[in-house]
Amino acid sequence: MNTKQISHLRGLAHKLNPVVMIGNNGLTASVLQEIENSLNAHELIKIKVFGDDREARVAMLEEICEKTGATKVHHIGKQLVIYRQAETAKIVIPK
């Protein structure tokens, strides 16, 4: 994805509420399954991570994207935004 497309998705994500929350147990199998379900339903999701370790959040974002095939859109504070296009696209992305 190019920067224009990422910027477009970031703008769409601004109004979203987090649909998945990652607590003290970290990135468990059930959390990954919930992320999968949310990506299938919404394509663009916001995830809230509880914890103050920035490096751990960055590592979680990388792991989530690797395991789900999603694209990282944004990471600010404790909020992560990821995108994965569904079989029938719901979000129109500019070229």
N, C-alpha and C positions, 0 to 999 in steps of 0.2 A: 504494500500500500504506500502511496506517496503522501507527502505532508498535507496536501489539500484534502485528501480523503480522511486522514487522521483528524485534521482540524474540524471537518464536518461532523464526524462521529463524536468528537469531544463536545461540540456544541449541542448535539442531540442528548448526550449523556448528562449535561448540566442539570436538567430538570428531573432526572431519575432519582429514585430513592434506592438505597441498597437492598438487593433481593437476597443476598447471601451474607452471613456474618461469620467470620472465622474467630473463634474464641481462644482460650488458653491452651486447648488441646492441639491447636495448629491445623494443618492441612490433612485431615483424616479422609478415609475412603468415603464416608458418608457425606462429607463436605464436598468432595470432588463430584460425587453423584448428584448432589443438589446443584452444583455449578453446571454440570452437563444438562440437567433438566431445564434450568433457567436459560441456558444458551439456546436450547432447542425451542423454547417457547418465545424468547424475546430477541435473540441475536445479540443485542447490546445490553450488557448488564453492569451494574455497579456492585462492588463487593467491599464490605467494611471489615477491616482487620483490627482486632483489639490487641494491643501490645505496643510498647514504645520502641522496639528495636527496628530501626529503618532498614538495616541490612537484611533482617529476617523477612520483612515485608517485600523487599525487592526479590529475594530468593523465592518467596511464595509466588509472586507474580510470574517469575520465569518458569517455575514448576507447573503452575496452573496452565500457562500458555502451551508449554511443551506437552502436557498430558491430555489437553482437550483440543489441541489444534487451533486455538484461538489466537487472535492478534491483540497485543497490548495497545491500548489506546491512550491511557492516562494513568498516572500515579501521583497523587498529591496527598500528603499527610497519610491518613489511615484509609483513604479511599483508593480502590483500584477499579479501573474500567477496562473491560475486555469485550471483544467483538468476534463473532464467528458467524459467517453467512449460513443460513439454513438452506435446505434443498429448494424451497420456494422462498425467495428473498422477500423480506418484509420491509427492509430499509433500502431506499434507493441511494446509491453512493455515486457522487459525481466522478466523471472520468479524469 
